[in-house]
Amino acid sequence: MAKKSDVFVSKIKEGYPTKGSLYLGAGVFDGETFKEASVSIPLSTLNRHGLIAGATGTGKTKTLQLLTEALSEAGVPVVLMDIKGDLSGLAESGEENDKIKERTKALGIDWKPSSYPVEFLSLSKEPGVRLRATIAEFGPVLIARILELNDTQSSVVSLVFKYCDDLGLPILDTKDFKKALQYINDAGKEELEKEYGTVSSQSISIILRKLIELEGQGGEDFFGEPSFDVNDLMLSESKKGNVSIIRLTDIQTKPRLFSTFMLSLLTEIYATFPEEGDLDKPKLVLFIDEAHLVFDEASSDLLKQLETMVRLIRSKGVGIIFCTQSPTDLPKEILGQLGLKIQHALRAFTANDRKAIKTASENYPETEFYDTKEVITTLGIGEAFITALSPKGTPTPLVHTLLAPPASRMGTLQPNELEAKIKKSHLVKKYETTLDRESAHEMLSKKMETIADETEAAEEESGEKKTKSKRAKEKEDPSFVETLSKNPLAREVGRTVAKEVTRGLLGMLGVTPKRGSKRKKTGLFGF
């Protein structure tokens, strides 16, 4: 009867063929590493997406680095979302140490230091290639979902886009969009209602507030020109695939911007890349570190959009690998689409932790070699459970794997090293200058000034006409005062009336006129 360890080795060798695959490590069974039980991931299935999960300090970042190196060596371009800022070491060769020697000896492999072609990109004003996109490229539907608008407000956004498109008013950045909203709520309201229908001022106010919120998270810097061309992610000056590291260390407190950018990038890739069908290797692989930031603040509409994009983009030959602490950080609709799963250790400190471990273990294929729920809490640093898709599309056996060490630097670049790398980049020069061509903001501002000038001129002209008309009327129809002043009889009546009114008022105030000599009866009627 064959030993169980022999059965284990046979199953792993059968389930993980090395041809056309990326080597990650070797299988571990009963505490022993079996060099011959090689664990390699088929390149052809990496457009089926993946997950790298595990508690802090268990080696997720090094696994991400190892996978990136293997893909680059295979000529596959890689995009890394670097939230923590610890992936820049890919640009420099690693240095051998005792831990690396011990690990490579256990795996029975040679280790050679290597560096990789790296471009540093940034969403903010951090050094690197500036990533931008225009609001027009997002379109009304995507913008409405990012701003979390209801159906009525979304229809207003569509109307604004239609109006600006019809009049040739480019909406490139947030100030263009704000100016368009302000215009249709003020000077252009009547014009808009004639052609497109009534728009609620309340809806416009809500959209403006949401837009200002997005600006506060960095949207003001992100939206604009020149737009980043996703084809530049594919460029490489060597046989190795280019590694584009998007530096996001200042984005952790801005989840809305992160989600916006992610959706923008995926949408642009989907719209730009041709349909590919089944390929021997993916055209591009994106790693999204700290993936919970994408989903924590996303609305239900945005989550649906992301889910749809994850499902569709694989037909373009593009793979997405999410990195997070627990599989439960991802929506189940997305988790169910992931072919590759690399699970580092999870820690059971609380009842919630134990529940998460139970849930995580149920996401992996059943195995005769491990108690998944138990082993998942005892995995060492640089060890992980792995399962992937075979070339036939079936899950590979779940295997406890001792992972190979990365060949590049397992640490960050120094500031002077980073600066030197960025200075050499031709893409930095291509995108460093912000363009601010005439767009909706400038065009509508001029239009509003013209309308204001015309209104002022019309009001002045109207005022002059009113003044002339009044004067003409006064000449034609003299006032009561003028009549009194010109007619002697009317003047005398006026004086008498005035005296009687004065006497009446004094009487009401308790003041009696002094008695004097009898007055002469000089009144017109003898009193």
FENSULFEN-V35548 format. One record per pair of residues at least 12 apart in sequence whose ideal C-beta (glycine too) atoms are under 7 Angstrom apart, sorted by sequence separation. I is the first residue (numbers start at 1). J is the second residue. If there is no record, write none. Layout:
# FENSULFEN-V35548
I|J + I|J
This chain:
# FENSULFEN-V35548
26|38 + 27|39 + 52|64 + 68|80 + 361|373 + 26|39 + 144|157 + 385|398 + 386|399 + 25|39 + 143|157 + 346|360 + 12|27 + 23|38 + 24|39 + 96|111 + 184|199 + 358|373 + 361|376 + 385|400 + 386|401 + 24|40 + 164|180 + 185|201 + 357|373 + 360|376 + 23|40 + 24|41 + 96|113 + 140|157 + 343|360 + 383|400 + 384|401 + 22|40 + 95|113 + 140|158 + 383|401 + 8|27 + 21|40 + 22|41 + 94|113 + 185|204 + 321|340 + 357|376 + 383|402 + 384|403 + 18|38 + 21|41 + 93|113 + 160|180 + 326|346 + 357|377 + 383|403 + 8|29 + 21|42 + 22|43 + 93|114 + 140|161 + 160|181 + 163|184 + 343|364 + 364|385 + 382|403 + 16|38 + 18|40 + 20|42 + 21|43 + 65|87 + 68|90 + 93|115 + 341|363 + 365|387 + 13|36 + 16|39 + 20|43 + 92|115 + 181|204 + 341|364 + 364|387 + 5|29 + 13|37 + 16|40 + 20|44 + 91|115 + 160|184 + 307|331 + 310|334 + 5|30 + 9|34 + 12|37 + 61|86 + 65|90 + 91|116 + 375|400 + 90|116 + 181|207 + 262|288 + 307|333 + 311|337 + 372|398 + 9|36 + 12|39 + 91|118 + 181|208 + 307|334 + 310|337 + 496|523 + 9|37 + 90|118 + 303|331 + 328|356 + 335|363 + 370|398 + 8|37 + 163|192 + 348|377 + 178|208 + 326|356 + 346|376 + 347|377 + 365|395 + 367|397 + 370|400 + 43|74 + 291|322 + 328|359 + 345|376 + 346|377 + 367|398 + 262|294 + 288|320 + 291|323 + 292|324 + 328|360 + 345|377 + 365|397 + 492|524 + 163|196 + 178|211 + 290|323 + 291|324 + 327|360 + 343|376 + 365|398 + 136|170 + 177|211 + 283|317 + 284|318 + 285|319 + 286|320 + 287|321 + 288|322 + 289|323 + 290|324 + 295|329 + 326|360 + 345|379 + 364|398 + 136|171 + 222|257 + 258|293 + 259|294 + 282|317 + 283|318 + 288|323 + 295|330 + 344|379 + 135|171 + 136|172 + 218|254 + 258|294 + 282|318 + 285|321 + 287|323 + 295|331 + 327|363 + 135|172 + 159|196 + 174|211 + 217|254 + 282|319 + 292|329 + 134|172 + 135|173 + 219|257 + 230|268 + 255|293 + 259|297 + 279|317 + 291|329 + 217|256 + 218|257 + 222|261 + 230|269 + 259|298 + 263|302 + 270|309 + 276|315 + 291|330 + 159|199 + 217|257 + 275|315 + 276|316 + 344|384 + 135|176 + 174|215 + 219|260 + 231|272 + 252|293 + 255|296 + 256|297 + 275|316 + 276|317 + 343|384 + 24|66 + 135|177 + 214|256 + 230|272 + 255|297 + 263|305 + 267|309 + 270|312 + 342|384 + 343|385 + 156|199 + 259|302 + 263|306 + 266|309 + 270|313 + 273|316 + 72|116 + 269|313 + 273|317 + 342|386 + 22|67 + 174|219 + 273|318 + 174|220 + 263|309 + 270|316 + 341|387 + 23|70 + 69|116 + 156|203 + 266|313 + 269|316 + 22|70 + 156|204 + 340|388 + 22|71 + 174|223 + 269|318 + 339|388 + 153|203 + 157|207 + 173|223 + 234|284 + 339|389 + 152|203 + 156|207 + 173|224 + 233|284 + 22|74 + 172|224 + 153|206 + 172|225 + 153|207 + 149|207 + 147|207 + 149|210 + 148|210 + 147|210 + 147|211 + 147|214 + 35|107 + 33|106 + 35|108 + 26|107 + 25|107 + 135|223 + 133|222 + 134|223 + 132|222 + 133|223 + 134|224 + 137|227 + 132|223 + 134|225 + 132|224 + 132|225 + 134|227 + 124|218 + 132|226 + 133|227 + 123|218 + 132|227 + 133|228 + 125|221 + 132|228 + 124|221 + 131|228 + 123|222 + 146|260 + 131|246 + 117|236 + 128|247 + 117|237 + 117|238 + 126|247 + 142|263 + 117|240 + 119|242 + 121|244 + 123|246 + 116|240 + 121|245 + 126|250 + 117|242 + 118|243 + 119|244 + 120|245 + 121|246 + 122|247 + 123|248 + 142|267 + 117|243 + 121|247 + 124|250 + 138|264 + 116|243 + 118|245 + 120|247 + 123|251 + 133|264 + 123|257 + 123|261 + 148|299 + 90|243 + 79|233 + 145|299 + 77|233 + 145|301 + 146|302 + 77|234 + 88|245 + 145|302 + 87|245 + 77|236 + 145|305 + 85|247 + 78|241 + 80|243 + 82|245 + 75|239 + 77|241 + 80|244 + 82|246 + 85|249 + 75|240 + 76|241 + 77|242 + 78|243 + 79|244 + 80|245 + 81|246 + 82|247 + 83|248 + 75|241 + 80|246 + 82|248 + 83|249 + 73|240 + 74|241 + 79|246 + 81|248 + 72|240 + 72|241 + 83|252 + 71|241 + 72|243 + 68|243 + 232|427 + 228|431 + 76|281 + 79|284 + 84|289 + 226|431 + 76|282 + 81|287 + 83|289 + 74|281 + 77|284 + 78|285 + 79|286 + 80|287 + 81|288 + 82|289 + 83|290 + 81|289 + 76|285 + 78|287 + 226|435 + 83|293 + 224|434 + 225|435 + 71|285 + 68|287 + 64|287 + 64|289 + 44|278 + 44|279 + 47|282 + 44|280 + 46|282 + 43|280 + 44|281 + 43|281 + 46|285 + 64|323 + 20|280 + 180|440 + 49|310 + 179|440 + 183|444 + 187|448 + 179|441 + 60|323 + 176|439 + 176|440 + 180|444 + 187|451 + 49|314 + 176|441 + 179|444 + 183|448 + 48|314 + 175|441 + 179|445 + 47|314 + 172|439 + 52|321 + 56|325 + 170|439 + 171|440 + 47|317 + 49|319 + 51|321 + 55|325 + 170|440 + 47|318 + 48|319 + 49|320 + 50|321 + 51|322 + 52|323 + 53|324 + 54|325 + 169|440 + 47|319 + 49|321 + 53|325 + 46|319 + 53|326 + 53|327 + 169|443 + 169|444 + 51|327 + 164|440 + 63|342 + 60|344 + 59|344 + 58|344 + 51|338 + 58|345 + 49|337 + 50|338 + 49|338 + 50|339 + 51|340 + 54|343 + 55|344 + 49|339 + 50|340 + 51|341 + 52|342 + 53|343 + 54|344 + 55|345 + 48|339 + 50|341 + 51|342 + 53|344 + 54|345 + 55|346 + 54|346 + 55|347 + 116|408 + 127|419 + 114|407 + 115|408 + 45|339 + 46|340 + 111|405 + 113|407 + 114|408 + 128|422 + 107|402 + 109|404 + 112|407 + 127|422 + 106|402 + 111|407 + 129|425 + 107|404 + 129|427 + 41|340 + 129|428 + 128|428 + 104|405 + 120|421 + 130|431 + 103|405 + 120|422 + 129|431 + 130|432 + 118|421 + 100|405 + 119|425 + 119|427 + 94|406 + 94|407 + 94|408 + 93|408 + 94|409 + 92|408 + 93|409 + 94|410 + 92|409 + 90|408 + 89|408 + 62|382 + 89|409 + 58|379 + 63|384 + 89|410 + 92|413 + 59|381 + 89|411 + 91|413 + 58|381 + 59|382 + 89|412 + 88|412 + 89|413 + 88|413 + 86|412 + 85|412 + 54|384 + 88|418 + 91|421 + 66|403 + 69|406 + 66|404 + 69|407 + 69|408 + 29|369 + 63|403 + 66|406 + 48|389 + 65|406 + 45|388 + 65|408 + 45|389 + 59|403 + 62|406 + 42|388 + 45|391 + 39|386 + 41|388 + 44|391 + 42|390 + 62|410 + 42|391 + 28|383 + 39|399 + 8|369 + 24|386 + 39|401 + 33|402 + 27|399 + 28|400 + 27|400 + 28|401 + 27|401 + 28|402 + 15|390 + 26|401 + 25|401 + 26|402 + 24|401 + 25|402 + 25|403 + 24|403 + 25|404 + 16|396 + 24|404 + 15|396 + 23|404 + 15|397 + 12|397 + 11|397 + 12|399
